[in-house]
Amino acid sequence: MPVPSLRGKRIVVIGGTSGIGEAVVESALAEGATVIIGSSNDANVRATVAKFGGESTGLVINVREEDSVAAFFGTVGAFDHLVYTAGDWGHSGPPVPFAEIDLRGAAAGYDVRYWGALACIKHAQGRLAADGSVTLTDGVLAHRPRKGVAVMSSMLGAIENVARALSVELAPLRVNVVCPGIVLTERWKKMPEEQRNKMTATQPLPRCCEPGEIAEAYLYLMRGGFITGQTLIVDGGRTLV
């Protein structure tokens, strides 16, 4: 059997203008795919398309508004794979003791990473190829919670749970999750290197992940026609120690 390829496939990347999503866009284009980039900021969409050119196009989407999501996928039409990396870091501030949590504010933290992902799957499923896939994104806090991040940890865990449920409900469409550790995206680069090194020092692989390395996990899950309902942890062994 030939090695699966993404050449000629149409891939939608929501959150594709920065960080992990941008790395997925670059890697998929390198494999010969056509990539449609979705983001809430028109200037960022245009800049990313201009940066990569080739078989990339872009559209604005506000995943908090279902009408915007429906319009986006109506314009995209038929495609093969959906990758969702969008995240709202405005709701991931410093740890807060559970007794002090603002529940209304905490609920808003679900809007992009959880409800936004579900809205995209809802409106994409009728346009996705029968042998296509959805790949979502969470994080290692789902597996290694710590004090002060109970809501974030539970939200990330919910992404893994809904992926398992949807892999059954939407079969044969495949639904999986990539669970990254610390990836050297713009957000983590703002942290002093000494602090990053301290955070990763006890990992079996004591460093941060490069964006191109984590992108390989998404490409694998798109290519891997016999994997569904799974979470692929790419954390340098962080969850082991």
PAGUZA-368971 format. One line per field, with one value per residue: chain; residue number from 1; x, y negated, z of N, C-alpha, C in turn. Coordinates in steps of 0.001 Angstrom, whole numbers, plus 500000, padded with zeros to 6 digits. Layout:
% residues N
drenkol: c(A:...)
nudo: c(NUM:...)
n_px: c(X:...)
n_py: c(Y:...)
n_pz: c(Z:...)
ca_px: c(X:...)
ca_py: c(Y:...)
ca_pz: c(Z:...)
c_px: c(X:...)
c_py: c(Y:...)
c_pz: c(Z:...)
END
This chain:
% residues 241
drenkol: c(A:A:A:A:A:A:A:A:A:A:A:A:A:A:A:A:A:A:A:A:A:A:A:A:A:A:A:A:A:A:A:A:A:A:A:A:A:A:A:A:A:A:A:A:A:A:A:A:A:A:A:A:A:A:A:A:A:A:A:A:A:A:A:A:A:A:A:A:A:A:A:A:A:A:A:A:A:A:A:A:A:A:A:A:A:A:A:A:A:A:A:A:A:A:A:A:A:A:A:A:A:A:A:A:A:A:A:A:A:A:A:A:A:A:A:A:A:A:A:A:A:A:A:A:A:A:A:A:A:A:A:A:A:A:A:A:A:A:A:A:A:A:A:A:A:A:A:A:A:A:A:A:A:A:A:A:A:A:A:A:A:A:A:A:A:A:A:A:A:A:A:A:A:A:A:A:A:A:A:A:A:A:A:A:A:A:A:A:A:A:A:A:A:A:A:A:A:A:A:A:A:A:A:A:A:A:A:A:A:A:A:A:A:A:A:A:A:A:A:A:A:A:A:A:A:A:A:A:A:A:A:A:A:A:A:A:A:A:A:A:A)
nudo: c(1:2:3:4:5:6:7:8:9:10:11:12:13:14:15:16:17:18:19:20:21:22:23:24:25:26:27:28:29:30:31:32:33:34:35:36:37:38:39:40:41:42:43:44:45:46:47:48:49:50:51:52:53:54:55:56:57:58:59:60:61:62:63:64:65:66:67:68:69:70:71:72:73:74:75:76:77:78:79:80:81:82:83:84:85:86:87:88:89:90:91:92:93:94:95:96:97:98:99:100:101:102:103:104:105:106:107:108:109:110:111:112:113:114:115:116:117:118:119:120:121:122:123:124:125:126:127:128:129:130:131:132:133:134:135:136:137:138:139:140:141:142:143:144:145:146:147:148:149:150:151:152:153:154:155:156:157:158:159:160:161:162:163:164:165:166:167:168:169:170:171:172:173:174:175:176:177:178:179:180:181:182:183:184:185:186:187:188:189:190:191:192:193:194:195:196:197:198:199:200:201:202:203:204:205:206:207:208:209:210:211:212:213:214:215:216:217:218:219:220:221:222:223:224:225:226:227:228:229:230:231:232:233:234:235:236:237:238:239:240:241)
n_px: c(500844:500593:502344:500356:499367:499229:499085:497380:495122:492476:492722:491502:492511:491831:492680:495074:496943:499004:501427:501018:499098:499927:502318:501320:499985:502192:503610:501729:501339:503881:503731:502191:499506:496381:495590:493237:493062:491794:490852:490201:491082:491375:493622:495728:495113:495437:498146:499360:498626:499941:502545:502974:501838:501422:499465:497707:494921:492723:490248:488090:486897:484721:484708:483152:480668:477994:476744:478761:480546:479026:478785:481450:482170:480321:481317:483814:483214:483486:485889:488837:490173:489954:491573:491899:493172:492718:492810:491956:493855:493406:491905:493497:495015:497097:497329:494439:493076:490567:488368:488221:487442:486051:483155:481605:483454:485213:483650:483568:486024:485704:484669:486092:488037:486622:483646:483811:485272:483420:481334:482563:482995:480345:479346:481096:480934:479167:480493:482955:485140:484217:486215:487753:489088:489017:490980:491616:492763:494328:495869:498631:497786:495393:496062:497926:496995:497269:497413:495082:494288:491952:489610:490599:492008:489885:488402:490165:490296:487666:487698:489088:487293:484976:485954:486299:483620:482495:483931:482686:479990:480146:481397:482198:483986:486956:488007:490268:492750:495402:497709:499628:502808:504980:505338:507354:505938:504684:503599:504961:507556:507734:508250:510977:514000:515413:513410:511748:513506:513770:511223:511131:513173:513054:511889:511978:512892:514524:513592:511892:509272:509619:507669:507420:507865:505647:503700:503992:502587:499904:499842:500322:497966:496084:496850:496719:494756:493533:493123:491287:489357:491357:493953:496879:499697:502202:504784:507411:507736:506694:504357:505090:506646)
n_py: c(501189:497774:495001:492794:489582:486009:484550:482591:482514:480701:478556:477157:474783:473594:470845:470451:468409:467944:469243:472671:473335:471859:473176:475673:474975:474228:476672:478405:477200:477620:480275:480373:479799:477977:475135:473615:470842:469875:467190:464730:462196:460019:458708:460281:462687:461974:461308:463760:465380:463959:464386:467173:467793:469536:472401:471400:469873:467487:466744:464727:465605:465705:467512:467385:466654:468220:467779:466587:468709:470570:469166:469032:471773:472301:470804:471995:474609:478003:480071:481755:482107:480878:478732:477572:475045:472756:470442:468709:466755:464796:465624:467190:466566:465941:468605:469182:469428:471851:471032:468365:468022:466386:467267:466605:465338:467467:469265:468008:468639:470981:470353:470026:472154:474486:474363:472951:474737:476846:475598:475216:477879:478727:477232:477914:480639:481650:481007:482100:484627:488090:489823:488158:485950:484577:482581:481655:479454:479555:479516:480233:479761:481012:483521:483250:481611:478661:476699:474040:473991:475312:474957:474467:476886:478734:477903:478452:481199:481766:481321:483557:485555:484934:485329:488106:488896:487745:489065:491471:490772:489371:491070:492505:490355:489170:488246:486614:485617:483364:483067:480766:480116:477707:475393:473570:471056:467729:466872:468339:467606:465101:465455:465404:467056:468471:469060:470708:472837:473800:474805:476957:478604:481055:482821:485834:485198:482449:479693:477101:477646:477317:475369:476588:479256:480031:479670:481894:483865:483227:483547:486283:487298:486451:487927:490551:493049:494974:494239:492937:491015:490579:489243:487586:487187:484820:483973:484045:485870:484765:485358:487620:487248)
n_pz: c(500000:499124:500681:502555:501335:501439:499211:496894:498484:500119:502763:505704:508003:511020:512856:511702:511345:513072:515455:516322:514396:512120:511595:510866:508514:506888:506758:505583:503088:502051:501519:499320:499535:499283:501102:503186:505080:508160:510262:512819:512308:509739:508611:509519:508259:505537:505554:506194:504027:502027:502848:502494:500024:496920:497100:499013:500567:502165:504692:506682:509888:512631:515321:517543:516736:515368:512917:511425:511274:509810:507392:506592:506078:504138:502058:501685:500764:499508:501169:502543:505066:508406:510559:513802:515607:516967:519673:522673:524354:526146:528247:529794:532109:535042:537536:539586:542803:543477:545029:544450:541865:539069:537859:535634:533968:533694:532264:529807:528827:527480:525039:522535:522262:522850:522360:519965:518396:518245:516852:514383:513543:513379:511187:509236:508734:506736:504482:504496:503247:503019:503818:505282:507884:511230:513272:516481:519160:522303:525454:527729:530313:530599:531379:533364:535724:537767:540796:540818:538159:537498:535929:533316:532923:532983:530768:528659:528911:528237:525495:524561:525332:523818:521294:521216:521450:519122:517181:517086:516562:514114:512366:509151:509278:510649:513918:515900:518394:519018:521573:522822:524453:525789:523350:521119:520367:519597:522024:524062:523525:524542:527168:529459:528520:530468:532329:530799:530374:532963:533366:531628:532388:533784:532059:530040:527456:527545:526645:524764:522366:518859:516534:513963:514578:516152:514247:512639:513978:513493:510715:510550:511763:509933:507677:508613:508068:509686:512270:514901:517242:519090:521236:520623:522282:522451:523959:524814:526809:529090:530571:531887:534077)
ca_px: c(500000:501423:502318:499347:499914:498301:499159:496092:494029:492081:492790:491113:493184:491252:493762:496267:497782:500074:501707:500928:498309:500761:503261:500569:499796:503458:503956:500771:501666:505105:503355:501411:498091:495787:495219:492376:493393:490722:491214:489268:491714:491558:494998:496574:494828:496075:499598:499786:498502:501028:503797:503138:501479:501151:498118:497035:493949:492284:488940:487842:485869:484580:484167:482179:479385:477675:476445:480047:481078:478245:479139:482815:482197:479557:482233:484892:482737:483978:487299:489245:490600:489792:492484:491442:494200:492379:492756:491782:494761:492969:491279:494442:495906:497780:496468:493534:492480:489218:487394:488205:487162:484911:482583:481169:484655:485744:482827:483954:487220:485311:484029:486875:488728:485673:482425:484206:485624:482191:480611:483233:482700:478925:479095:482036:480784:478508:481381:484166:485171:483856:487452:488502:489367:489029:492005:491457:493963:494147:497146:498975:497062:494313:496601:498716:496462:497958:496578:494739:493904:490939:488693:491346:492272:488647:488027:491018:489823:486403:488014:489405:486076:484060:486558:485949:482194:482218:484522:481642:478784:480361:482114:483634:484842:487850:488152:491382:493246:496821:497901:501017:503453:505397:505769:507947:505124:504865:503233:506014:508800:507735:508764:512440:514518:515777:512193:511337:514426:513433:509969:511329:514412:512843:511323:512936:513488:514495:513564:510594:509012:509571:506374:507439:507788:504264:502916:504063:501526:498666:499946:500144:496557:495349:497208:496509:493369:492973:493193:490194:488991:492577:494718:498306:500432:503532:505169:508773:507675:506307:503319:505639:507468)
ca_py: c(500000:496559:494122:491744:488263:484884:483848:482418:482439:479368:478556:475924:474596:472495:470417:470711:467230:467813:470372:474041:473339:471388:474251:476698:474435:474315:478072:478982:476651:478274:481611:480263:479589:476646:474791:472462:470344:469144:466461:463636:460924:459972:458329:461453:463654:461515:461378:465161:465821:463323:465012:468518:467810:470868:472961:470951:468788:467201:466134:464333:466362:465438:468783:467113:466366:469363:467303:466398:470048:471140:468456:469434:473100:472212:470281:472975:475738:479337:480182:483072:482166:479688:478612:476473:474654:471440:470356:467370:466708:463775:466266:468137:465766:466663:469500:468548:470405:472190:470236:466996:468043:465682:468331:466070:465170:468790:469847:467379:469307:472110:469877:470253:473443:475606:474127:472578:475976:477590:474898:475495:479258:478789:476669:478506:482069:481966:480637:482885:485901:489230:490381:487028:485943:483369:482647:480589:479135:479225:479235:481232:479533:481996:484742:482883:480383:478136:475782:472763:474076:476368:474730:474695:478314:479439:477545:479211:482581:481848:481433:484960:486353:484715:485953:489529:489028:487419:490085:492502:490221:488886:492075:492801:489186:489399:487095:486842:484449:483218:482501:480291:479578:476316:475193:472234:470115:466350:466731:468864:466877:463907:465852:465480:468395:469128:469586:471851:473940:474346:475555:478177:479265:482424:483659:486718:484361:481194:478500:476807:478192:476359:475439:477565:480606:480316:479738:483266:484648:482943:484171:487723:487608:486297:489029:491866:493414:495979:493717:492019:490959:490670:488042:487764:486298:484464:483101:484297:486701:483940:486020:488814:486910)
ca_pz: c(500000:499084:501851:502365:501018:501482:497931:496234:499458:500586:504219:506379:509294:511795:513735:510911:511092:514064:516312:515824:513165:511021:511292:510133:507165:506159:506523:504639:501771:501597:501042:498098:499818:499197:502473:503422:506410:508821:511468:513084:511963:508286:508288:509751:507193:504298:505729:506151:502637:501287:503278:501956:498608:496391:497184:500228:500530:503524:504933:508071:510598:514061:515814:518601:516108:514512:511561:510767:511008:508709:506159:506239:505460:502902:501039:501463:499970:499850:501500:503032:506465:509234:511699:514654:516580:517510:521120:523240:525496:527083:529400:530388:532931:536116:538326:540551:543714:543046:545784:543931:540429:538484:537038:534344:533172:533392:531204:528543:528363:526622:523808:521318:522167:522917:521584:518607:517690:517949:515790:513111:513149:513006:509861:508274:508527:505476:503377:504615:502544:503865:504369:505806:509314:512061:514311:517460:519938:523719:526083:528738:531570:530664:531980:534543:536320:538937:541564:540224:536748:537414:534811:532086:532799:532654:529403:527763:528973:527505:524070:524292:525470:522702:520118:521256:521162:517729:516303:516959:515945:512752:511580:509106:509472:511783:514813:516822:519127:519340:522916:522862:525637:525584:521970:520983:519618:520024:523438:524929:523274:525390:528475:529478:528214:531728:532922:529976:530638:534280:533234:530846:532818:534275:531006:529378:526410:528314:525807:524188:521034:517761:515846:512880:515144:516528:513016:512128:514610:512763:509405:510748:512030:508677:506780:509216:507794:510598:513633:515217:518645:519885:521585:520389:523191:521947:525086:525281:528009:530240:531383:532520:535251)
c_px: c(500886:501296:501293:499994:498821:498311:497777:494904:493739:491959:492400:491807:492594:492257:495100:497176:498919:500313:501658:500185:499115:501773:502575:500338:501064:503794:503014:501021:502906:504828:502478:499922:497678:495251:494372:492570:492224:491204:490260:489792:492041:492991:495942:496361:495562:497598:500104:499701:499627:502370:504030:502780:501061:499699:497416:496066:493466:490947:488828:486714:485894:483920:483213:480772:479053:477343:477731:480663:480352:478617:480530:482808:481323:480406:483319:484430:483363:485475:487568:489541:490390:490767:492060:492497:493881:492301:492639:492635:494394:492330:492202:495491:496557:496814:495669:492983:491006:488157:487254:487829:485923:484270:482119:482373:485265:484965:483196:485214:486942:484904:484789:487362:487775:484456:482742:484561:484375:481387:481233:482954:481259:478718:480057:481633:480112:479376:482695:484049:484868:485078:488349:488660:489172:490119:491888:492751:493590:495514:497378:498338:495862:494762:497428:498195:497320:497032:496330:494294:492822:490033:489392:491591:491023:488184:488862:490630:488524:486641:488329:488161:485138:484635:486240:484485:481888:482842:483562:480455:478971:481104:481414:484555:485662:488017:489222:491811:494768:496910:499356:501494:503801:505998:506250:507169:505357:504609:504371:507331:508894:508278:510295:512931:514868:514553:511671:512214:514130:512186:510174:512476:514212:512216:512378:513632:513444:514612:512130:510492:509023:508222:506330:507353:506355:503372:502904:502982:500195:498694:499750:498667:495688:495618:496723:495072:492746:493089:492063:489852:490174:493162:496192:499051:501845:504123:506584:508825:507220:505294:503831:506362:506760)
c_py: c(498752:495744:493018:490379:487214:484094:483803:482338:480974:479413:477187:475874:473363:472114:470519:469534:467068:469156:471725:474084:472902:472455:475381:476254:474629:475764:478722:478477:477331:479677:481557:480114:478167:476307:473533:472046:469545:468472:465289:462282:460895:459644:459514:462517:463259:461615:462818:465720:465232:463976:466341:468626:469193:471255:472573:469816:468555:466513:465764:465188:465950:466661:468601:466894:467464:468943:467101:467744:470685:470484:468864:470766:473162:471706:471294:474113:477047:479300:481503:483141:480822:479771:477386:476198:473327:471490:468917:467282:465617:464349:467306:467383:466600:467561:468743:469614:470627:471347:468825:466919:467217:466653:467828:465880:466503:469455:469284:468009:470496:471655:470244:471693:474633:475364:473702:473791:476752:476924:475184:476917:479376:478334:477206:479914:482429:481680:481404:484194:487039:489869:489288:487080:484567:483569:481415:480425:478916:478924:480159:480964:480465:483247:484477:481586:479953:477146:474496:472811:475136:476193:474988:476185:479082:479128:478327:480688:482779:481970:482880:485833:486178:485302:487444:489740:488780:488420:491251:491956:489865:489885:492304:491568:489402:488108:487431:485523:484502:482498:482050:480004:478119:476186:473755:471366:468713:466183:467179:468154:465603:464202:465896:466913:469161:469758:470789:473071:474607:475220:476896:479041:480718:483347:484631:486042:482930:479937:478250:477441:477066:476478:476467:478993:480956:480410:481149:484149:484448:483602:485683:488074:487377:487474:490382:492338:494413:495539:492725:492116:490958:489291:488340:486725:486090:483454:483324:485151:485971:484631:487246:488528:485890)
c_pz: c(500000:500365:501612:502156:501141:500185:497276:497176:499807:502102:504744:507731:509969:512881:513030:510667:512096:514746:515635:514499:511965:510611:510531:508693:506344:505803:505512:503220:501193:501061:499796:498305:499454:500580:502493:504874:506960:510082:511622:512619:510479:507904:508468:508680:505922:504390:505625:504742:501794:501613:502586:500475:498149:496487:498485:499919:501951:503579:506406:508648:512069:514676:516986:518045:515107:513090:510768:510395:509815:507379:505676:505498:504201:501754:500689:500554:500425:500162:502217:504522:507146:510394:512497:515715:517251:519032:521572:524493:526488:528331:530029:531191:534016:536892:539377:541485:543376:543755:545239:542451:540093:537493:535680:533411:532774:532269:529836:527966:527465:525217:522542:521234:522195:522030:520150:517775:517313:516847:514431:512639:512673:511569:508801:507869:507207:504262:503392:503852:503514:504506:504953:507304:509920:513104:515195:518261:521392:524334:527264:530103:531703:531402:533228:535133:537504:539631:540778:538780:536525:536202:533483:531858:532388:531238:528392:527752:528220:526001:523717:524372:524281:521418:520076:520888:519692:516761:516114:516178:514476:511863:510235:509131:510735:512591:515850:517465:519196:520685:523051:524287:525380:524188:521822:519992:520175:521517:524349:524719:524109:526780:528435:529287:529487:532385:532141:530269:531974:534190:532529:531357:533219:533231:530492:528195:526936:527461:525385:522798:520005:517041:514722:513373:515528:515302:512450:512734:513892:511388:509514:510937:510797:507740:507291:509129:508745:512056:513849:516700:519593:520183:521440:521236:522658:522930:525578:526521:529253:531149:532110:533829:536132)
END
